[in-house]
Amino acid sequence: MTDLRRNVPISPGAVRAAAGAVLELAGADAVEVVVTSSLIGLTRFARSRIIQNTVRNDVRAYVRVVDGDRVAVAATNQLGSDQMLRAGGRALEAARATPPDPDFPGLPSPSRVGQADGIFRWDETTAGASPARRAEAVQAILRASGSDNAAGVFETSAHCYSVINSLGVECFDAYTRCVTTCLVDDGAATGWGEASSHAIEAVDVERAARTAAGKASRGHDPVEAEPGTYEVILEPAASAMLMEYLSYMGMGAKQVVDGESFLASRSGERVASDEITVADDVFDDHSVGIGFDLEGVPKKAVTVIDHGRAVGPVTDLRTAPKLGLAPTGHYSGSSEFGPYASNVVLRPGDESPEELMAGVDDGFLITRFHYVNVLDRPSTLLTGMTRDGIFRIRGGEIAEPVNNFRFSQSVLEALGATSAVGNDATAFAPDYGSFGSNVAPSLRVGAFNFASTTTH
Amino acid sequence: MKDLLRAALDAATDAGAAYADARGAEIETESLSVRGPMVEGLDRSSSSGFGVRVLVDGAWGFASTATVTTEEAARVARLAVEVGRASAQVAIAPVELAPEPIHVDSWESPYDKDPFEVSVEDKVGVLTAATEEMAGVRDIRIARGTLDLLRQNTWFISSEGSDIHQRVLQTGAGIEAMAVDGNDVQVRSYPGSFRGHYANAGYELVEEMNLAAHAARTAEEAAALLRAPECPSTETTVVLDGHQVMLQVHESVGHPTELDRVLGMEAAFAGTSFVGIPDLGELRYGSDLVNITSDPTIAGGLGSFAYDDEGVEGQRVDLVKEGILVGFQSSRETAAAMGAERSNGTMRAEGWENFPLIRMANINLLPGEGSLEDLFADVDNGLFLSTNRSWSIDDKRKNFQFQCEVAWEIKKGKLGKMLKNPRYTGITPVFWASCDAIAGPEEWEMHGTPNCGKGQPGQTMRVGHGTSPARFRNVNTGVAQ
């Protein structure tokens, strides 16, 4: 096991002590305790100064209590014995007041699912980064940006996850993450750069800042381009966003059972080009996550789209039997939402970003998307805006900046129109929250639909 | 909690903070989801902790913890000061705060019936009475009912002398029917989408909704949408119901008038705004009919409170008056930055662990005249859109697109056939300028949206919007694909 030393938000021993207070709860048939803890230092800057600077330390214990085939959860952030027992009591009371749940699969046991190992994508320097260290990073970003109007974050965080149940499951994992983002607004245009890793030393803040400044300087005097369907290069931030939404819309087994997922009617069919392989793979070198799901089932790498063909969803103990599949260890913590693919990886190809662009005769380079939302799940139809760097490509080279577009586009149709995949796989923290990661390279997409334009 | 906060405040000022506030909270929630006859999830939670915010050398520092001990209070306060000192290394000008009177007060949101005292059996029964009826309708794949409760006690003290205790009880509930036919998935919900209707209220809110009475219609409309034609792509007159006007106000008026966005402080994440300080009193935001306020003083909204999370008294202020931009939502820092005499009190934080941000309170479109039917009466050929399903808007809050659950044709002032997948798009000031009718007080309702995201680390805020149905001319619907 990795030496977690002093900066771990909560130790395995403290987790065991908290869980031990309630695992043998009187009257319960089985008890599970999930403990999550985080220490997050986040420094926000805007207008080239620090505007918010926070350190947050929280812990949550989720006590799931089973009474026959009834189950309920009570959570607390106070891990003393009395509070843990009170949470267990509230959960038991709630479980007894609910109708039986014949689909409840029971809590896992080691003999049923095996014992999960942690991945420990952990960096002690990141976990122990001080406010001064984060401020130094922001200073470096601002210097490299050369701008008096840069905005973004520099964040270091440490996270622990543990599942212990009365049937013998006991697992613990921890990871760290460092994220930086930089937007440069030079008054005439904006540009964007970002970087993330589990280790602070691997995050090149100056490169992110220079990328943002370069895009801003190339974005002056944008022209208005006609909405329509165009060939595009999606840089990694843009393709990762599509992957995050593809997961949200339909990689989970419950969405398949309910008929909402593209996998419900197209499993085994071609849904993307040969170039596309998408997996949920926490073990990928770029991924940041944990080695088990939130009921302690070991996590498996699951290929969801294999060289263009829809293969299968991620599952959990409740949903796997409904589809005749094995559990893959993706319980999200919510039976209402179902299993979730939180470590999506779009496998990289062979072409460099320059080679991708060289193959575009007339199209657009897209840096990233903004405010994406779902229009239709089964067809994976999304809308959203481009922002912080969209450029016309002519003859394989950047020609001129253009005003931002609103897109209306099916993710699967974009993947179906993908002619090449970049070799620049890049990791991103999820758009909201801190659990999991998205890994994606650049894509060359033959047809991407822009529905309207805006004035900047 | 107050003794602990006092210890934190003392430690912060001893460590060199020129200003400090400490905010502690105890939060209790219950979330119930049923599907057909089954309970899909029953989660209860309790959380407590506190955060310390300081100004040191003219810069902000903040630290929070779930460990509620006096020793931890002092440690966290010193950490907040350390964070503030680090911030000061990258500062251009010191933060100044607009003055605010000292407040020593307590306040509680009103309610009739404590929902935490209602038995789980009764709550499950109320939901399953509706969901079982919906599940019996042909083509309904998911019949879901939800009920969400929150009780939050918040204590705020500041080094200026304010000492405020607020206690809020919020209740939300709703039902949703999802119909599936092959790849066609259609949804109807009541009384609103995304887990229903929320308010500062007790269990009486759930009883007033009478979910079971609306179950059959909700499910039948979802099923009927499977066979309805697509909403056409055209330019036409649209009438939006109050629920959709809520989202329209939220995205295209509420967010753009947050002063932190206007000043560029949210540029990297949520974006900025198409309006600027010089637009105040000058910019035509909408037609003469458009009057929009920020009003936490009104009872019952999710954004109803007496004081914000930096101890500023809640105030009703005009944002748009007779179509002209006349106000922003502000904090003490941003108010001072734009030269205002006082913040209008919109700083709020999710839970105890977060730094407060400018967040909408209740952003209300004031009512006009007449009924919903009166809005239809002046439409020869148009669309009536109901219940938000999806939303998106650009980083300056200008180019937007919304999707609703359902639309009906309006022909010669009367509702016609049902249409599915209705979407419309627009440019914010152009759209609001096309508003030619807003229904009257009899149609005006306070809606609540419990899932407004903003900030880094991300915070989810509960905000209110009082709206009536409204009519807009020359709107692009359908949207090219």
Interface residues (C-beta under 8 A of the other chain):
Chain A: I40 L42 T43 R44 F45 A46 R47 S48 R49 I50 I51 Q52 N53 T54 V55 R56 N57 D58 V59 R60 A72 V73 A74 A75 T76 N77 Q78 Q83 A87 R90 A91 E93 A94 A95 A97 T98 P99 D101 D103 S130 P131 A132 R134 A135 E136 V138 Q139 L142 N149 A151 G152 V153 E155 T181 C182 L183 D185 T190 P227 D258 G259 E260 S265 S334 S335 E336 H370 Y371 V372 N373 V374 L375 D376 R377 P378 S379 L381 T383 G384 M385 R387 D388 N404 R406 S408 Y432 G433 S434 N449 A451 S452 T453 T454 T455 H456
Chain B: S33 R35 P37 M38 V39 E40 G41 L42 D43 R44 S45 S46 S47 S48 G49 G51 A59 W60 G61 F62 A63 S64 T65 A66 T67 V68 L79 A80 E82 V83 G84 R85 A86 S87 Q89 V90 A91 I92 A93 S119 V120 E121 V124 T128 R141 I142 M178 V180 G182 N183 D184 V185 L263 G264 M265 E266 A267 A268 F269 G271 E353 N354 F355 S390 W391 S392 I393 D394 D395 K396 K398 N399 Q401 Q403 N421 R423 T425 I427 G453 Q456 P457 G458 N476 V479 A480 Q481
